[in-house]
């Protein structure tokens, strides 16, 4: 019988640093609300929003801009039919 191993991930320093910066801004009152998309360990994703969103259409516009940025970043990575990178 094959052995099973749990794969664990170390904290991502850039992610932790960015979240701490956002927390400081929220604690100072600069950030009043936010929308978030999360990539969790084991390939899971989640999303949510909270806070004062006086102009939700502006938030949706920012989400769309982020989507375009992420698509453009991935276009630079080409994949073959099996999903393997060919760059």
C-alpha positions in Angstrom: 0.0 0.0 0.0 1.2 3.5 -0.8 2.2 5.9 2.0 0.2 9.1 2.3 1.9 12.3 3.2 0.3 15.6 4.1 1.8 18.5 2.1 2.2 21.6 4.3 3.1 25.1 3.2 5.3 27.7 5.0 3.8 31.2 5.3 4.5 33.3 2.2 6.6 36.3 3.5 5.3 38.7 0.8 1.7 37.8 1.5 2.1 38.3 5.3 3.9 41.6 4.8 1.2 42.9 2.4 -1.6 41.8 4.8 0.1 43.5 7.8 0.4 46.7 5.8 -3.3 46.5 4.9 -4.2 45.9 8.5 -2.3 49.0 9.6 -4.1 51.1 7.0 -7.4 49.7 8.2 -6.5 50.4 11.8 -5.6 54.0 10.9 -9.0 54.5 9.2 -7.5 54.8 5.7 -9.2 51.6 4.5 -12.9 51.6 5.1 -13.9 48.4 3.3 -12.5 45.8 0.8 -13.2 43.0 -1.5 -10.8 40.1 -1.5 -10.0 36.9 -3.4 -7.9 34.3 -1.5 -5.7 31.4 -2.8 -5.4 29.0 0.1 -3.2 26.0 0.5 -4.3 22.8 -1.3 -5.4 24.9 -4.2 -8.6 26.2 -2.6 -9.9 29.7 -3.3 -12.3 32.0 -1.5 -13.7 35.5 -1.8 -15.5 38.0 0.3 -16.1 41.7 1.0 -16.8 43.8 4.1 -16.9 47.3 5.4 -18.2 50.6 4.0 -18.5 50.4 0.3 -20.0 53.7 -0.7 -19.4 53.1 -4.4 -19.6 49.4 -5.1 -19.4 50.0 -8.8 -15.9 51.4 -8.3 -14.9 48.3 -6.4 -16.3 46.1 -9.2 -14.2 48.2 -11.7 -11.1 47.6 -9.6 -11.8 43.9 -9.6 -12.1 44.0 -13.4 -8.8 45.9 -13.7 -7.2 43.3 -11.4 -8.6 40.5 -13.6 -7.1 42.0 -16.7 -3.7 42.4 -14.9 -3.8 38.7 -13.8 -4.7 37.5 -17.3 -1.9 39.6 -18.9 0.6 38.1 -16.4 -0.5 34.6 -17.3 -0.4 35.2 -21.1 3.4 35.4 -20.7 3.3 31.8 -19.5 2.5 29.4 -22.4 1.3 25.9 -21.8 1.0 22.8 -24.0 -2.1 20.7 -24.3 -1.3 18.9 -21.0 -0.8 22.0 -19.0 3.0 21.9 -18.9 4.8 25.2 -19.3 6.6 25.5 -22.6 8.5 28.7 -21.8 
